[in-house]
Amino acid sequence: MPSRPTDSETPAPGGFSTLGLDPRVVAALTTLGYEEPTPIQLAAIPVLMQGRDMLAMAATGTGKTAAFALPLLHRLTPDAPPRERTAALVLVPTRELAMQVAEAIHRYGKALGAVAMPVYGGTPMDVQIRALKRGTDVVVATPGRALDHIRRKTLQLSHVKTVVLDEADEMLDMGFAEDLEAILAELPSDRQTCLFSATLPPRIDKIAKSHLKDPMLIRIDREAVQAGASAKVRQIAYIVPRAHKMTALARVLDVEHPEAAIVFCRTRTEVDELTGTLIARGLRAEALHGGLNQDQRDRVMKKFRGGKCDLLIATDVAARGLDVQHVTHVVNYDVPSASEAYVHRIGRTGRAGRTGVAITFAEPREHRMLRNIEAATKQKIEVKPVPSVADLRAKRLEHTREVLRETIMAGELDMYRTVVESLSDEFDIMDVAAAAVKRAAPLDNGGEEQEIPAVEMRPSRGAPPQFAKGVARYSPSKPRPSSSRTAPAARATPVAKFGTADATASAEDLAPRAGKGAFSRGGGSKAKIWVGAGRKAKVRPGDVVGAIVNEAGVAATALGAITTSDRFTLVEVPEAMADQIVNAMSKATIKGKKVLVRRDRA
């Protein structure tokens, strides 16, 4: 039946004792330090205690686990024979979340003798089979491994009274749709079904209509930020050319000085490369991705939770279900392709009432993706310039001042006074102190710090007010000459017909006219760059110009004629810039694909 679009009435505020839970469970919650139920717990627990089906929409980190775990403890039958004992099945997207949920249920129901078992891939099947034969009250499983056990008949579902789909939207995104349908078909028809999701896409609505009976719909919106109040997660974006992204990340981390941070990357290869680079820079970083075995993942998480590692570099899938309370910063090394992924990522910080920081690095051509995320989340993302070398030095001095202040307050300085006193006879006491500070906090870092080229900020047509200073394109280190007239916005309309022979356009037709470039002046020798993508790959002249501008740091007005054929594109460039452009483009992508770029041999 279709889900009923009615929000539940939230009970009056009160402690867990007002929700009808077993006193032993309430006592366990008190021991664990739980004081007041969260909004999702206040709304969901009474509904589930009545045995009703439920579809709940709530963001990550709102207390969903306790919202379904506490009511299902009331329906357990710990005295039943082992093969009839399993009364609840919880399906989750990842191994980490399975372990986390099973541990939480064990802690909540310890006084009841409840046994919760995590079941996931990557561990020996025979070990799990023996544990299931001994009997367990709650099975917390990933869909793939749960289906394996069902087909082997080692997981008995005939006595299951409650099934929970936690983070259902994530399970669908990970390709578990068919597995979920197969598992739900094996469950008793009179079961209670609870579905939790951060979003409500059509696929979730379809599952709800097929498998939930007259469900109560609960929607817990993000807490509105009052006027004058700051959000719990401060959202910042830096617009950085790809070639300078690593330097920008290291500088921002140096300035922000996070207690613990998760840096999200798109691929496991990028995770490994970034982790190695950060370690080489002296930072305590660990990699987490699907290529690690379970023992390796456990070791990484133990180090991160124990404070022996400051930076966790992870892919989205590997970081699903992580619940580390002390994470102060989340960094998107690349802009997430979907707003839902962005919401899940930044949900890793700002937990338990703490203030968190979400930082996103965007390439110049990705600024529209930031606007899309901002529109979807209805939250402002502050676009800031990358900290300069001067900002970095000021931050280092501020940190040194705080360290020195704490050292002075701690005392025990007598043994060092003799050095200061002996030098004060020869030098001014302020010079002595300044020299000590210089030795303690060198500002030039061995002369390695260099300015990151600025990105020109210009409003885009139709941009929201907060992006009035959005990014138009990457500006080279030398500023372009000013123009007496306002440059028009870049046009997206094609400037050449692609239906006939080779199409030729000028780069100046594809870029804002903010001054004359090398070709309009007619000076200097020219070269041609061959780009191995053309009309058949749906590559337009504007795509090639954008890639060169962003990756090579070359102004669009420096480019000449662009000729597009079926299989390749030719770009006329100044001879002095040709090698620079080829080298930069060798690591770049056009329309998401790597292409061969070289000097034209013709």
N, C-alpha and C positions, 0 to 999 in steps of 0.2 A: 504494500500500500504506500501511497506517497507520504513523504514526511510532512507532518503538520507544521506550517510555518508560524508557530506561536512560541514566543519566548516564555520560559518558565518564570514564575513569580519567585523572586529571591527571598528567602526567609529573613526575618529580622536578625541583625548582627548579634553574634554571640559566640561562645567557645564551641569546641567540638562536642562537648557534653550535651548541647541542645539539639544535636542532629540525630539522636536515637542510636548512636553507635554502642557497641559492647563496651562496658566500663573498662575491661582489660585493654581494649584497643585505645580508649581515651587515655588511660594511664601510660601506655607505651608512647603515645604522641607527646604527652607532657614530659616524659623522660627524655625524649628526643629533642625537646626544645620547641615543639610546635605550640603556638599560642592561639592565634585566630585563624579561622579558615579563610582561604582566598576566595574571590568572587566565583570562580569556576567550581570550587568545592562546595560553597554555600548553595549554588544552584543545582549541581549535579547529584550530590549525595542523597538528598531526600527523594529525588526521582528514582534513582537506582535502588534505594532501600524499598521502594514500593514494587519493585520487580518490573518496571516499565522499560521498554526500549528507548534509546536516546541517541540523538545526533547532536554532537556538541562541537561548536566552532570556538576555538580559543588559541591564542598565540603561544609560541614556545616559551617555556619558563613561567607559566602561570599556575603550576601546581596540578597539572592534569593527572599525574600518576596517582597521587593520593585520592583524587576525585573518584577514580574507578576502583582503586585497590581497597579502600576502606569498606565500601559496601559489599564487594564480592567476598570478603572474609566472613560475612554473615551467612553465606550460602554453602560453606564448606562442610564436608562430612569426613573429618579426620579418622573416625573409627571404622569407616567402610573398608572392605577388602581392597588390596592394592589395585586390582584391575578396575575397580568401581570407584576409586577414590578421587580421580581427577574431576573436579567440579567446575573449573574455570580454565579457559584458554585465552591467552593474550597474544595477539599477533603484532609484531613490531618490525620496522624496516631494517634494523642493523643489529649486529652482535653486541655492540656497546650498549645500545638501548635495552636489549634483552637482559644483559647482566645487571644493568642499573635498576630496571623494573623488578626483577626477581629479588634483588637485594632489598629494595624498599618494601616489598610485600612481606619478606621474611622478617624485617625489623618491625613492621606494623603488627604482624600476627604472631610474634614469638610467644606471647603468653597463651595463645590459643593452640600452640603446637602446629601451626600451619607450615607446610613445606612448599616452597616455590622453586621450580627448576628452570633455568635458562636452557634453551635448545636452539643451537645455531650451527651453521656450517663451519668447517675449519678445525673441528675436533673429532676424535675417533667416534664412529657410530656405535661401536660395541659398548663403550663407556656409558653413553646416553641410554642405550637399551637396558643395561643393567639397572641404572637409576630409575628408569620408568617402571621396570618390573617391581622394584621395591615399593613403589607407590609415591605419588606426589599430588598435592591438592591443587596447585596452579602450575600450568605449563606456560612459560613465556617464550615464544618461538618466533624465528624468522619464517616467512611463508615457505620458502624452498625446503628447508630442513623439516618443517612440520609435515609437509606433504610427503616427503620421503618416509617418515615414520608411519604416517597413515597408510601408505601403500604397503609397507612391510608388516602392518598390523601390530606395530609395537607401541603405537599411541592410540589408546582407546578413547573414543569421544561419546560413547553412548550415554554416559552419565553426566556430561557437561551441562551445567545449568546457565552459565554466563560465558559469553564470548565478547572480547574487546578488540577492536581494531584501532590501535594507537598510531597516530600520524598516518592516517589512511592515504592522504594525498601524496605523501612521500613514497609509500609502498607502490602506488600506481605509477608514479614518475619513474620508479626503479624497475618497472616491468613486471610487477607481481600480480597484475590483474587476473590472469587465468588461474594462477595458484590460489588466489583468494576465493574465486568462484568455486574451485574444486573443493577447497576446505570447507566453505560454508555449506556446500551441498551434502557433506558427510555429517554435519552436526544435527542433533535432535531438533525437530521443528518447534518444540515448546520452549526453546532456550530464550534467555534474555540476551539481546544484542546491543552493544554500545559502540558507537563509531565516533572517534575524535579526529578532527582535522583542523588545520590552521586556515584553510580556504574551503570554498564550496564550489568546485568546478562541476561541470555536467556529469563527469564520470562518477564523482562521489554521490551526486544526487541520484544517479541511476542505481548504484548499489543500495542506497538507502531505500529506494522505492521497491527494490526486489527482495531485500532480506530483512528489513526492519518492519515491525508491526505497530502501527499507530504510534510512531515515536514522538517523544517530546523534543522539540528543537530548542537548543540553548545556544545563545550567541553572546560571547563575552568579548566586547570591543576593547581595544586598547584604552587605557586610562587617558582621558582627555587632559591636556596640559592647560592649566588655568592661565589667564592673562598675567604676564609678569613672572611666571614660573618657568623653569627650564625642564626640558624632557630628561628622563633618566638616561637616555642614550643620546649623547651629542653626536650629530652626524656631520662629517667633514669630507670634502672631496678636494683632491689636488689634481690639476691638469698637467700631465707630464709627458713629454715625448718618450717613446719606448726606449730609446738608447740611454735615457737618464733615469729610468724608473728605479733601478736598483740603488743608485746613489740617493735618490729622493727618499726611498723607503728607509735606508740606514739613517739618513738625517732626521726624518720625522720621528723614528724610534728614539734617536738620541735626544731630541727635544721633548718628546712626550714622556719618556722614561717610564714605560708601563711596568706595573708589578707583574703582570702575566698577560700575554697576548696570543691570539690565534690569527695566523695569516693564511687566508684562503687563496688557493691557486686553482686553475682549471684542470691541469693534468698532473699525473704523478711524476712525469719527467721534470716539469717545472718545479714541483715540490722538492725533488732531490737537488736540482741545480741551485735553487734559492737557498735551501738549507746549507749546502756546502759553502756558498758565498758568504752567508751570514756567520757561519762558524769561523771562516777564515778572517772575518773582521773582528773576531773576539767575542761574539755574542753566543749565548747559550741557547742553541736552537735544536729542535728535534723534528724529524719528518714523520707524518702519519698519512698513509694512503693504502689503497687496496692491495698493493703489491707486498705488503708486510704480512708475515704469518701471525697467528694469534699471540704467541709468546713475545714476539717483537712489539706488537701493538700494546700488550699489557705492560711491558717494560717502559715504553715511551710514556704511557698514561701515568704510570706510577711516578716517574720522574717529574712529569708536569704537575701532577697533583701535589707532590711533595716539595715543590719549589726548587728542585734541582735543575730545572730548565725553565727559561723565561719565555721562550717563543715556540709555539707549536705551529709548524708549517703543514697545512692539511688540504686535502681535496674535500669537496662537499660531502660525498658519500661517506668517506672515512670519519668525518666529524659529526655525522648525524647522531643525535642522542647523547652527545657529550654534555655532562652537567658538572662544570667546574665553577664553583661559586666565586673564586677569587680572580676570574678573568676581568681585567680592567679595560682592555682594548681588543677590538676585532678589526682586522685589516683586510680589505678586498684588494689583493694585488692586481686583479683584473676586474672590470665591471661585470657583475653577474648578468647573464643574458635574460633572466626573468626576474620580475619584482618579487615573486614568491621566494626565490633563492636568496635574494637580498634580505628579506624579512627573517628568514631562518638563520642566516649568518649572524646578523646583528643581534639576534635573540640570545646569542651565547654570552653577551655581556649585559651589564646593568641589571643583574639579578638580585633578588632578596633585598630590594630597596636601595641597592648601591647605584652610584652614577657610573655609566660606562661611556666609552668613546668608540664610534664606528668610523673608520677611515677608509676612503676609497681612492685608488689611483686610476685615473682615466686618461687615455690618450686623447689628443685634440679632437680626433674624429668621433670619439665616443661620448661627447658631451650631451648629445640628444638622448642617449641611453639613460643618463643621469636624470634628465627631465622626465622621461617616461617612468622611471622608478619613483621619482618625487610625486608625480601625478597619481600613480597607483597607490602609494602608501599615504598620501595626503600629509606628508611630513617634509619639512624643509631640510635640504642638504646644503650646508654652507660651503661655498667654493672659496678656497683660500690659496694664496700664492705659496709655493714651496719655501720653507725657511731658507733664508740666505746664509752665507758664511758668517755674516755679522750676527744674525739671530742665533746661530749655533754657538758662537763664541760667548754671546751674552748668557745663553742658557748654561753653558759650562761654568762660567764665572758665578752664576747664581747658585748652581749646585755646589761649587767649591765653597762659597760663602756659608751655605747651610752646614756643610760638613765641618768647616772650621768653627762655626758657632757651637755645634754640638761638642766638638773636641774641647773648646774652652770651658763650656759648662760642665764637662765631665771632670776637669781638673787634672791632677797628676802631671804637671808640666815642668816641675822644678828641674829635672835633669836636662831640659832643653834650654832653660833660661841662660845658662852659662855661655852657650853659643851666641845667643842674641846679645847678651851684655858685652861680650868681647868684640862683636862686630859693631855695636853701637858706639864704641870709642872711636871707630874709624869712619863709619858711615852714618847717615841720617837714619833714625829708627824706622821711618816710613819706607825708605828704600830697602831696608833689611826685610821688612814684612812683605813688601811687594815682590822681592826676589824669591821669597819662600813660596808665595802663592803661584808665581810663574813656574817654579819647579813642580809644584803640586798639580797644576792644571795647565799644561802647555796648550795655547790656543791654536797654533798652526797645525797640530797633529802631524808633524813631520813634513809640512808643506803639501799634503795630499788633497786638502779641501779646495774645491774649485766651485765657482758659481754654476748653478744649473741654468741653462738658457731660459729666458722668460717666455711665457706663452701669451700672445696678444689676446686681450679680452675685448670682445665686441658683441653687442646684443644681436641675437638671432631673431629673424622674423617670427612673430607669434610666441616668443618665449615668455614664460611666466615672469612676474616682477622680480622674484628672487634670483632669476637667471638673467637679469638685465645686463649683467656683466659677464655673460656666458662666453664660451670660447668659439672663436671663428676659425682660426688656424694657427699653426705653429709659426712663430716669428724668429728669424735667425738672430744671432747675437748682435749684429749691427742693426739699429733701428732703420726702418724704411723712411724715405723722405716724406714729409707731411704734404698733404694735398689741401688745396683751398676749398675743395668741394667734398661733400660727404660721400664716402664710397658706398655704392648700392650693395644690398645683400647678394650673396652668391646665388646664381640661378641654378635650378636643378633640371631645367629643360634641356634636351639634347641640342647640340649646335651643328650636328651633321647627320645626314641621312645614311642609315646603315644598310639599306636594302640593295644598293647597287655595288659598284666596285669599291676600292678602298676609300674610306671616309677620312677626310683630313680636317682638323680643327686646330685652332691656336690655343695654347694654354691660357692666354690672356682672356679668351672668351669664356673660360671656365673658372676664372678667379675674379675677385673684386678688383676694380681698377683703382688701386691706391698708389699710383706712381708708375713711372715707366721702368721696365726691366731691361735686362741686357739686350734682348732681341729687338725691342722697340728702338733702342739706340743704334742698333746695327753694328756694334763694336765687338771685336774679339772673334777668334775662330770657333767653329761649331763642330759638334760631334753628334752621333745618333746612338741612342740606347735601344736595344732590342728587348722587349718584354714578352715572354712566352705565353700570352693569353690575349684572346681577341673576342670577336663577336660570338663565336660558338660557346664561349665560356661566359657570355653575357657581360663582358667587361667593356665599359664605356670609357671614353677619354677622361671624363671627370674622375673615374675610379683610379686611373693611373696617376693623374695629377695629384689627387689627394694623398695617395700612398707616398709619392716622392716628397711632397711638402712635409708630411708628418714624419717620415722615416729619415730622410736625408737632411732635413733642416734647410731646404732650398725654397726660396720664395717662388710662388707660382709664376710671377712675372719674369723670372729668369729663364723659363722654359719657352721653347719655340713651337713649331708645328708638330702636331700629333697625328699619325696615320694609323688607322685601325683596319686590320683585315680579319679574315675568319679565324686565324690561328695565332696571330701575334699583333703587337702594337709597337710602333716606332715613335720615339720621342726625341726631338731635337733639343740639345742642351749645350751650354757653353763647354768648350773643350776642357777648361780648367776645372770644371765640376764633374766631369764624366766619371772618373774613377771613384770619387766620393759617393756619387749616386749609386753606382753599381755595387760598391761594398755595402752601403746601407740597405739597399733593396734585396741583397742576397739573403737577409734574415727576415724580410718582411712578408706579409701576406696581402693579397688583393682579393677582396670578397671572400675572405676566410680561407684562402688556399695559397700555399707557397707556389711561386712561379719562378722559372729561370729568367734571370736578368743578366745581360752582358752587352758589351759594345756591339754595334751592328757590323757584321763581317762583310756586308755588301758594299 
